[in-house]
Amino acid sequence: MVTKRYKVYHSESFNQVLDKFDNQFKGRVDKIEDQLVENPYAGDPLNVKWFREKRMDKYRVYYLIYEDLNSVFMVAISEKKDQQKVINTIRLLFDFFKEEIEKLVDENDSI
């Protein structure tokens, strides 16, 4: 049986935050991405199946799963203490993230 593979994308804001971390942390994020390609539902759900987080020590990496686009969109990183604020912000920006991922998928498909 062939399993469906997902493409992993980053939002611009995710990349801006990720750039502030050291290479070891970035390497761990790469490993999470590798895992999400095979199993986008790894990690803990945040009230809905398609909004999840992965824990890395005191940090949380947040991502959205778009089955219709075969894509995972990494959207935020926070410390545990900022977790609820970041989750609430992501919820407010769902529509924005949907538009952003659709553009990224279209650009990638046209390459």
C-alpha positions as CSV (number, residue, x, y, z in Angstrom):
1,M,0.0,0.0,0.0
2,V,1.3,3.4,-1.0
3,T,0.9,6.0,1.8
4,K,0.0,9.6,0.9
5,R,2.9,12.0,1.4
6,Y,2.4,15.5,2.4
7,K,4.4,18.6,1.5
8,V,5.5,20.8,4.4
9,Y,5.4,24.6,4.0
10,H,6.4,27.5,6.3
11,S,4.5,30.7,6.8
12,E,6.6,33.9,6.5
13,S,6.1,34.6,10.2
14,F,7.2,31.0,11.1
15,N,10.4,31.5,9.1
16,Q,11.1,34.9,10.8
17,V,10.8,33.3,14.2
18,L,12.8,30.2,13.2
19,D,15.7,32.3,11.9
20,K,16.3,33.5,15.5
21,F,17.1,30.0,16.7
22,D,20.4,28.1,16.6
23,N,21.2,25.3,14.1
24,Q,20.5,22.6,16.6
25,F,16.9,23.8,17.1
26,K,16.5,24.2,13.3
27,G,17.7,20.6,12.9
28,R,15.1,19.4,15.3
29,V,12.4,21.3,13.3
30,D,13.7,19.6,10.1
31,K,13.2,16.2,11.8
32,I,9.6,17.2,12.7
33,E,9.1,18.1,9.0
34,D,10.4,14.8,7.9
35,Q,7.9,13.1,10.3
36,L,5.0,15.2,9.1
37,V,5.7,14.3,5.4
38,E,4.8,10.7,6.4
39,N,2.3,11.4,9.2
40,P,0.8,14.9,9.3
41,Y,-1.3,13.9,12.4
42,A,1.8,13.4,14.6
43,G,1.7,15.7,17.5
44,D,-1.0,16.8,19.8
45,P,-4.4,18.0,18.4
46,L,-5.6,21.5,19.5
47,N,-9.4,20.9,19.7
48,V,-9.6,20.0,16.0
49,K,-8.0,17.2,14.0
50,W,-6.2,19.6,11.6
51,F,-4.6,22.1,14.1
52,R,-1.7,20.5,16.0
53,E,1.5,21.2,18.0
54,K,4.7,19.3,18.6
55,R,6.6,19.9,21.8
56,M,10.4,20.6,21.8
57,D,11.5,21.1,25.4
58,K,10.0,24.5,26.5
59,Y,8.9,25.3,22.9
60,R,5.8,24.4,20.8
61,V,5.7,24.2,17.0
62,Y,2.2,24.8,15.6
63,Y,1.0,23.6,12.3
64,L,-2.2,23.2,10.2
65,I,-3.1,20.2,8.1
66,Y,-4.8,20.8,4.7
67,E,-5.8,17.4,3.4
68,D,-7.4,18.9,0.3
69,L,-4.0,20.4,-0.6
70,N,-1.9,17.4,0.7
71,S,0.0,20.0,2.7
72,V,1.1,20.8,6.2
73,F,1.6,24.5,7.1
74,M,4.0,25.3,9.9
75,V,2.7,28.6,11.3
76,A,4.2,29.4,14.7
77,I,6.7,28.7,17.4
78,S,6.2,29.7,21.0
79,E,7.3,29.0,24.6
80,K,4.9,27.1,26.8
81,K,4.1,30.3,28.7
82,D,2.8,32.0,25.5
83,Q,1.0,28.9,24.3
84,Q,-2.6,30.0,24.7
85,K,-2.0,33.5,23.2
86,V,-0.4,32.0,20.1
87,I,-3.2,29.4,19.7
88,N,-5.8,32.1,19.9
89,T,-3.9,34.2,17.3
90,I,-3.6,31.3,14.9
91,R,-7.4,30.7,15.3
92,L,-8.0,34.3,14.4
93,L,-5.8,34.0,11.3
94,F,-7.2,30.7,9.9
95,D,-8.5,32.4,6.8
96,F,-5.3,34.3,6.2
97,F,-3.2,31.1,6.5
98,K,-5.6,29.2,4.1
99,E,-5.0,31.9,1.5
100,E,-1.2,31.9,2.1
101,I,-0.9,28.1,1.8
102,E,-3.0,28.0,-1.4
103,K,-0.6,30.6,-3.0
104,L,2.4,28.6,-1.9
105,V,1.0,25.3,-3.3
106,D,0.0,27.0,-6.6
107,E,3.5,28.5,-6.9
108,N,5.1,25.1,-6.1
109,D,2.8,23.2,-8.6
110,S,3.7,25.6,-11.4
111,I,7.5,25.1,-11.0
